[in-house]
Amino acid sequence: MTETTVVLILVVITALGFDFTNGFHDTANAMATSIATGALRPKVAVLLSAVLNLVGAFLSVEVALTVTNAVVKIQNSDGTPKEALLADGGLGLLLIILAGLVGGIVWNLVTWLLGLPSSSSHALFGGLIGAAVAGLGWAGVKWTGDGSKLDGVVGKVLLPAVMSPVIACVVAAAGTWMIYRITVGVAQRFTDNGFRWGQIGSASLVSLAHGTNDAQKTMGVITLSLIAAGEWTDTGNIPFWVKVSCALAIALGTYLGGWRIIRTLGRGLVEITPPQGMAAEAASAAVILSSSHLGFALSTTQVATGSILGSGVGKPGAKVRWPVAGRMVSAWVITLPAAGLVGALMWWISDLIGGLAGALTIFAILIVLAALMYHRSRREPIDQHNVNDDWDAPAGTPRATAGTAR
C-alpha cells in the first residue's frame, strides 16, 4: 500500500468524522423547536431527523459538486486535474484536505461544547480555505468563477451566508404574524395542539432538506480527495459508495443529538410556542431546499436561527433574548477565519513533518483534542432528560418546564 493510499484512507475517515459531527451539531436546526414545544419527545425527534437526513442525502448532488469544484483549485478550466499539483501522486493536496477537515471538526467540537449553534458548513469551508491558502497560496482557492461572481467561494458560500438568515428571518416573521392574525379568537389549547401536529410535518421537512444540503458537503470533500489521488476523474458525479457512507455518518450523528445546541436554539433564543415553531420550520425548509436545488452550500444553522428569530419578531409581545442572538452572530462571523487558522496550522505541522508521518501527526492531534473536549462536556452533561429545563436555570438542574414533552 502506497503512502498516498494510506493518507487517502485517513482523509476519508476524517471526512466521515466531520460528517458525524455535522449531524449531531445540526440536529437542533430541525428539531429544537419541536422538542421545546413538546410536539415530539426528544429521542423520537432525533430518530425521525436521522432517518430523514439519511433519505435526503440521496435526493441531490448539486451541493456536493459545489464543494468538489468551487473551493480548492485542483482542476483546469475544462475539469481535468492540474498535473503540476498532482505530480507527487496527489499527496500534497490530500494533506491540504486532511488539514482542512481537522480545522472544521475542531471548530465544530468547540462550538458544540459551548452550546453555540455555529455553522458546520462554514467550519468546513474555513478549514479547507485556510489549508489551501497555507499550502498553495491565495491562488489555490477558487474565489469566483470564470467570468461569474456567483460561483466559487464568493458566490456559493459567502453570499448565501449573508442572505440566507435574513431571508429566513423575514419569511418566518411574516408567517408567524399571519398565523396569529388568522387564529385571533381561537382558544390557545386548540391552536397549540393543532400546530404541534403541524410541527411534526414541518420539522420532518427541515430534516429532509438538511440531508440534501449538509450531507452533500462531505460527499464533495471525499470526491475532491479521490480526484487528488487520481482515483476519480468525473467532476460531474459522486461515487455511490461515497453517497452511502456520508448518508449513514450524518444520520448516526443526528441520532445521537447535539443536546447542548438543541437547548440553546429551543430554549435560549425565544420562548417559542407551537405556531411559532411551525412557522420557523416551514421557513427553514423553504430556504434550504431552494438553496440545495441551486447548489448553494449555505449554513442550515444560520437559516434555522434566522427563522427562530423571525418567529419571535413576528409574534406580538414575544420575548427574544438578544444577547444570546448576539453570541450566535459573533460565532457566525469568526467561524470561517477561526477554522481557517486551525486548518492552516494543521497544514504547517503536516508539511513540517512531511508525508505520511505528517498526516498521522495531525490525525493524532485531532483525536486528542476531541477526547479532551468530550471529557470536558461530561462535567455539565446535557441530554434528552434536561434539554428542556428552564433556560435561566443552571444546566442539569432537574426542573421540568411547560415545554417538556408529554
C-alpha positions as CSV (number, residue, x, y, z in Angstrom):
1,M,0.0,0.0,0.0
2,T,1.5,3.3,-1.1
3,E,1.9,6.4,1.2
4,T,-0.7,8.3,-0.9
5,T,-3.2,5.5,-0.4
6,V,-2.8,5.5,3.4
7,V,-3.3,9.2,3.5
8,L,-6.3,8.9,1.3
9,I,-7.8,6.4,3.8
10,L,-7.1,8.9,6.6
11,V,-8.8,11.6,4.7
12,V,-11.9,9.5,4.1
13,I,-12.1,8.5,7.8
14,T,-11.7,12.1,8.9
15,A,-14.3,13.3,6.4
16,L,-16.8,10.8,7.7
17,G,-15.9,12.0,11.2
18,F,-16.7,15.6,10.2
19,D,-20.0,14.3,8.7
20,F,-20.8,12.7,12.0
21,T,-20.1,15.9,14.0
22,N,-22.1,17.8,11.4
23,G,-25.0,15.5,12.2
24,F,-25.1,16.0,16.0
25,H,-24.1,19.7,15.6
26,D,-27.1,20.4,13.4
27,T,-29.8,18.2,14.8
28,A,-31.1,21.4,16.5
29,N,-31.8,23.0,13.2
30,A,-34.7,20.7,12.5
31,M,-35.9,19.6,15.9
32,A,-35.1,22.2,18.6
33,T,-38.5,23.9,18.3
34,S,-40.5,20.7,18.2
35,I,-38.7,19.5,21.3
36,A,-39.1,22.8,23.1
37,T,-42.9,22.9,22.4
38,G,-43.5,19.3,23.3
39,A,-44.5,18.3,19.7
40,L,-42.1,15.5,19.8
41,R,-40.3,13.6,22.6
42,P,-36.5,14.3,22.4
43,K,-35.4,10.8,21.4
44,V,-38.3,10.4,18.9
45,A,-37.3,13.7,17.4
46,V,-33.7,12.8,16.8
47,L,-34.6,9.4,15.5
48,L,-37.0,10.9,13.0
49,S,-34.5,13.5,12.0
50,A,-31.8,10.9,11.5
51,V,-33.9,8.8,9.2
52,L,-34.9,11.8,7.1
53,N,-31.3,13.1,6.9
54,L,-30.4,9.6,5.5
55,V,-33.1,9.8,2.9
56,G,-32.4,13.5,2.0
57,A,-28.7,12.7,1.3
58,F,-29.7,10.8,-1.8
59,L,-32.0,13.4,-3.3
60,S,-29.4,15.8,-4.8
61,V,-25.7,16.1,-5.6
62,E,-25.7,19.8,-6.5
63,V,-24.1,21.0,-3.2
64,A,-21.6,18.1,-3.3
65,L,-20.4,19.2,-6.8
66,T,-20.1,22.8,-5.4
67,V,-17.6,21.5,-2.8
68,T,-15.8,19.4,-5.3
69,N,-15.4,22.1,-7.9
70,A,-15.9,25.5,-6.3
71,V,-13.4,25.8,-3.3
72,V,-9.9,24.4,-4.0
73,K,-8.4,24.8,-7.4
74,I,-7.2,21.3,-8.4
75,Q,-8.8,21.3,-11.9
76,N,-8.1,23.1,-15.1
77,S,-11.0,25.1,-16.7
78,D,-12.0,22.0,-18.6
79,G,-12.3,20.0,-15.4
80,T,-9.2,17.9,-15.9
81,P,-6.8,17.7,-12.9
82,K,-3.8,20.1,-12.8
83,E,-0.9,17.8,-13.5
84,A,1.6,20.1,-11.7
85,L,-0.4,19.8,-8.4
86,L,-0.7,16.0,-8.7
87,A,3.0,15.4,-9.5
88,D,3.5,13.7,-6.1
89,G,0.6,11.4,-6.6
90,G,-1.7,14.0,-5.1
91,L,-0.1,13.6,-1.6
92,G,0.3,17.3,-1.1
93,L,-3.3,18.0,-2.0
94,L,-4.5,15.2,0.3
95,L,-2.6,16.8,3.2
96,I,-4.4,20.1,2.5
97,I,-7.8,18.4,2.5
98,L,-6.9,16.5,5.7
99,A,-5.7,19.6,7.4
100,G,-8.9,21.5,6.4
101,L,-11.1,18.7,7.7
102,V,-9.3,18.8,11.1
103,G,-9.9,22.5,11.2
104,G,-13.6,22.1,10.6
105,I,-14.0,19.3,13.1
106,V,-12.1,21.1,15.9
107,W,-14.3,24.2,15.5
108,N,-17.5,22.1,15.4
109,L,-16.5,20.5,18.7
110,V,-15.5,23.8,20.3
111,T,-18.9,25.4,19.5
112,W,-20.8,22.2,20.5
113,L,-19.0,22.3,23.9
114,L,-20.1,26.0,24.3
115,G,-23.6,25.2,23.1
116,L,-23.3,27.7,20.2
117,P,-25.2,26.9,17.0
118,S,-22.4,28.0,14.7
119,S,-22.2,26.8,11.0
120,S,-20.7,23.4,10.4
121,S,-20.6,24.3,6.7
122,H,-18.5,27.4,7.3
123,A,-16.3,25.4,9.7
124,L,-15.6,23.0,6.8
125,F,-15.1,25.7,4.2
126,G,-13.0,27.8,6.6
127,G,-10.7,24.8,7.3
128,L,-10.3,24.0,3.6
129,I,-9.7,27.6,2.6
130,G,-7.1,28.1,5.4
131,A,-5.2,24.9,4.5
132,A,-5.4,25.7,0.8
133,V,-4.0,29.2,1.3
134,A,-1.3,27.9,3.5
135,G,-0.3,25.1,1.0
136,L,-1.0,26.7,-2.4
137,G,-1.2,30.4,-1.7
138,W,-4.2,32.7,-2.3
139,A,-4.4,31.5,-5.9
140,G,-5.2,28.0,-4.6
141,V,-8.7,29.0,-3.7
142,K,-11.4,29.4,-6.3
143,W,-12.8,32.8,-5.0
144,T,-15.0,33.4,-8.0
145,G,-16.0,31.5,-11.1
146,D,-14.6,32.1,-14.6
147,G,-16.4,35.4,-15.5
148,S,-19.1,34.9,-12.9
149,K,-19.2,36.5,-9.4
150,L,-21.9,33.9,-8.4
151,D,-19.6,31.0,-8.5
152,G,-16.7,29.9,-6.3
153,V,-16.4,30.8,-2.6
154,V,-17.9,34.2,-3.0
155,G,-21.0,33.2,-4.9
156,K,-21.6,29.7,-3.5
157,V,-20.6,30.2,0.1
158,L,-20.2,33.9,1.3
159,L,-23.2,35.4,-0.5
160,P,-25.6,32.7,0.9
161,A,-24.1,33.2,4.3
162,V,-25.1,36.8,4.3
163,M,-28.5,36.5,2.6
164,S,-30.0,33.2,3.9
165,P,-30.5,34.0,7.6
166,V,-32.0,37.4,6.6
167,I,-34.4,35.8,4.1
168,A,-35.4,33.1,6.6
169,C,-36.0,35.6,9.3
170,V,-38.2,37.7,7.1
171,V,-40.2,34.7,5.9
172,A,-40.7,33.3,9.4
173,A,-41.7,36.7,10.8
174,A,-44.3,37.1,8.1
175,G,-45.6,33.6,8.6
176,T,-45.8,34.0,12.3
177,W,-47.6,37.3,12.1
178,M,-50.1,35.8,9.6
179,I,-50.7,32.8,11.8
180,Y,-51.6,34.9,14.8
181,R,-53.8,37.2,12.7
182,I,-55.7,34.2,11.3
183,T,-56.2,32.5,14.7
184,V,-57.3,35.5,16.6
185,G,-60.2,34.4,18.9
186,V,-59.3,30.7,18.7
187,A,-58.6,29.2,22.1
188,Q,-54.9,28.6,22.7
189,R,-55.4,25.0,23.6
190,F,-56.8,24.3,20.1
191,T,-54.1,26.3,18.2
192,D,-51.3,24.8,20.2
193,N,-52.4,21.2,19.7
194,G,-53.1,21.7,16.0
195,F,-49.7,23.4,15.4
196,R,-47.9,20.7,17.3
197,W,-49.1,18.3,14.7
198,G,-48.1,20.7,12.0
199,Q,-44.6,21.0,13.6
200,I,-44.0,17.3,13.1
201,G,-44.5,17.7,9.4
202,S,-42.5,20.9,9.1
203,A,-39.7,19.6,11.3
204,S,-39.5,16.5,9.1
205,L,-39.2,18.6,6.0
206,V,-36.3,20.5,7.5
207,S,-34.6,17.3,8.3
208,L,-35.0,16.1,4.8
209,A,-33.8,19.4,3.5
210,H,-30.8,19.2,5.8
211,G,-29.8,15.9,4.3
212,T,-29.9,17.4,0.8
213,N,-27.5,20.2,1.8
214,D,-25.2,19.2,4.6
215,A,-24.6,15.6,3.8
216,Q,-23.6,16.7,0.3
217,K,-20.7,18.7,1.6
218,T,-18.8,15.7,2.9
219,M,-19.5,13.8,-0.3
220,G,-17.9,16.7,-2.1
221,V,-14.8,16.6,0.1
222,I,-14.3,12.9,-0.3
223,T,-14.7,13.2,-4.1
224,L,-12.2,16.0,-4.1
225,S,-9.7,13.8,-2.3
226,L,-10.3,10.9,-4.8
227,I,-9.6,13.3,-7.6
228,A,-6.4,14.5,-5.9
229,A,-5.3,10.9,-5.5
230,G,-6.1,10.1,-9.1
231,E,-8.9,7.6,-8.1
232,W,-11.7,9.6,-9.7
233,T,-11.9,11.9,-12.7
234,D,-15.6,12.7,-13.2
235,T,-16.2,16.1,-11.7
236,G,-19.9,15.9,-12.6
237,N,-20.8,12.9,-10.4
238,I,-20.3,11.4,-7.0
239,P,-19.3,7.7,-6.4
240,F,-22.2,5.7,-5.0
241,W,-20.2,4.4,-2.0
242,V,-19.4,7.9,-1.1
243,K,-23.1,8.8,-1.0
244,V,-24.0,5.8,1.1
245,S,-21.2,6.3,3.7
246,C,-21.8,10.0,4.1
247,A,-25.6,9.5,4.4
248,L,-25.0,6.9,7.2
249,A,-22.4,9.1,9.0
250,I,-24.6,12.2,9.2
251,A,-27.7,10.1,10.1
252,L,-25.8,8.4,13.0
253,G,-24.5,11.8,14.3
254,T,-28.1,13.2,14.0
255,Y,-29.5,10.3,16.1
256,L,-27.0,11.0,18.9
257,G,-28.4,14.5,19.1
258,G,-26.3,17.6,19.9
259,W,-28.3,18.3,23.1
260,R,-26.3,21.4,24.1
261,I,-27.2,23.2,20.8
262,I,-30.8,21.9,20.9
263,R,-31.1,23.5,24.3
264,T,-29.7,26.9,23.0
265,L,-32.0,27.1,20.0
266,G,-35.1,25.6,21.6
267,R,-35.0,27.4,25.0
268,G,-32.4,30.1,24.8
269,L,-33.3,32.3,21.9
270,V,-37.1,32.7,22.0
271,E,-39.8,31.4,24.4
272,I,-41.3,29.6,21.5
273,T,-44.9,28.3,21.0
274,P,-46.2,25.7,18.6
275,P,-47.4,28.3,16.0
276,Q,-44.0,30.0,16.0
277,G,-42.3,26.6,15.8
278,M,-44.2,25.6,12.7
279,A,-43.6,29.0,11.0
280,A,-39.9,28.8,11.8
281,E,-39.5,25.3,10.5
282,A,-41.5,25.9,7.3
283,A,-39.4,29.0,6.5
284,S,-36.1,27.0,7.2
285,A,-37.3,24.1,4.9
286,A,-38.2,26.5,2.1
287,V,-34.9,28.3,2.1
288,I,-32.7,25.2,2.5
289,L,-34.5,23.3,-0.3
290,S,-34.3,26.2,-2.7
291,S,-30.6,26.6,-2.0
292,S,-29.9,22.9,-2.4
293,H,-31.5,23.0,-5.8
294,L,-29.3,25.9,-6.8
295,G,-26.2,24.3,-5.4
296,F,-25.6,27.0,-2.7
297,A,-23.6,25.5,0.2
298,L,-25.4,27.6,2.8
299,S,-25.4,27.2,6.6
300,T,-28.5,25.4,7.7
301,T,-27.7,26.5,11.2
302,Q,-27.9,30.2,10.2
303,V,-31.1,29.6,8.4
304,A,-32.7,27.8,11.4
305,T,-31.5,30.5,13.7
306,G,-32.8,33.3,11.5
307,S,-36.1,31.5,11.3
308,I,-36.5,31.2,15.0
309,L,-35.5,34.8,15.5
310,G,-38.1,35.7,12.9
311,S,-40.8,33.8,14.7
312,G,-40.0,35.9,17.8
313,V,-40.2,39.1,15.9
314,G,-43.4,38.1,14.2
315,K,-45.3,37.3,17.4
316,P,-46.7,40.4,19.3
317,G,-45.2,40.6,22.7
318,A,-42.8,37.7,22.3
319,K,-39.6,37.7,24.3
320,V,-36.4,37.4,22.3
321,R,-33.1,37.0,24.1
322,W,-31.0,39.4,22.0
323,P,-27.8,38.8,24.0
324,V,-27.9,35.1,23.1
325,A,-28.6,36.1,19.5
326,G,-25.6,38.4,19.6
327,R,-23.3,35.5,20.8
328,M,-24.6,33.4,17.9
329,V,-23.9,36.1,15.3
330,S,-20.4,36.6,16.8
331,A,-19.8,32.8,16.3
332,W,-21.0,33.1,12.7
333,V,-18.6,35.9,12.0
334,I,-15.5,34.2,13.4
335,T,-16.2,30.6,12.2
336,L,-14.6,30.9,8.8
337,P,-11.4,32.6,9.9
338,A,-11.1,30.6,13.1
339,A,-11.5,27.2,11.3
340,G,-9.2,28.6,8.6
341,L,-6.5,29.4,11.1
342,V,-6.7,25.8,12.6
343,G,-6.7,24.4,9.0
344,A,-3.6,26.4,8.1
345,L,-1.8,25.4,11.4
346,M,-2.5,21.8,10.8
347,W,-1.2,22.0,7.2
348,W,2.0,23.7,8.5
349,I,2.5,20.9,11.1
350,S,1.9,18.2,8.5
351,D,4.3,19.9,6.0
352,L,7.0,20.4,8.6
353,I,7.0,16.7,9.4
354,G,6.2,15.6,5.9
355,G,4.4,12.8,4.1
356,L,2.6,10.1,5.9
357,A,4.1,10.9,9.3
358,G,2.7,14.5,9.0
359,A,-0.7,13.2,8.2
360,L,-0.6,10.7,11.1
361,T,0.5,13.6,13.4
362,I,-2.4,15.9,12.7
363,F,-4.8,13.0,12.8
364,A,-3.5,12.1,16.3
365,I,-3.8,15.8,17.3
366,L,-7.5,15.7,16.3
367,I,-8.1,12.5,18.3
368,V,-6.5,14.1,21.4
369,L,-8.4,17.4,21.1
370,A,-11.7,15.6,20.5
371,A,-11.2,13.4,23.6
372,L,-10.4,16.4,25.8
373,M,-13.5,18.3,24.7
374,Y,-15.7,15.2,25.2
375,H,-14.3,14.8,28.7
376,R,-14.9,18.4,29.5
377,S,-18.5,18.1,28.3
378,R,-19.2,15.4,30.9
379,R,-18.7,17.9,33.8
380,E,-22.1,19.5,32.9
381,P,-24.0,16.9,30.9
382,I,-27.0,17.9,28.8
383,D,-29.1,15.2,27.3
384,Q,-32.7,14.3,26.5
385,H,-33.6,14.4,30.2
386,N,-32.7,18.1,30.9
387,V,-32.7,19.7,27.4
388,N,-36.0,21.4,28.1
389,D,-35.1,22.8,31.5
390,D,-35.7,26.5,32.1
391,W,-33.1,28.5,30.2
392,D,-32.3,30.6,33.3
393,A,-31.8,27.6,35.5
394,P,-28.3,26.1,35.7
395,A,-27.7,23.4,33.1
396,G,-28.6,20.0,34.6
397,T,-31.0,21.3,37.2
398,P,-33.8,18.7,37.3
399,R,-36.6,21.1,36.9
400,A,-39.2,20.5,34.2
401,T,-40.9,23.3,32.3
402,A,-44.1,23.7,30.4
403,G,-42.4,22.9,27.2
404,T,-41.4,19.4,28.2
405,A,-42.8,16.7,26.0
406,R,-45.6,14.6,27.4
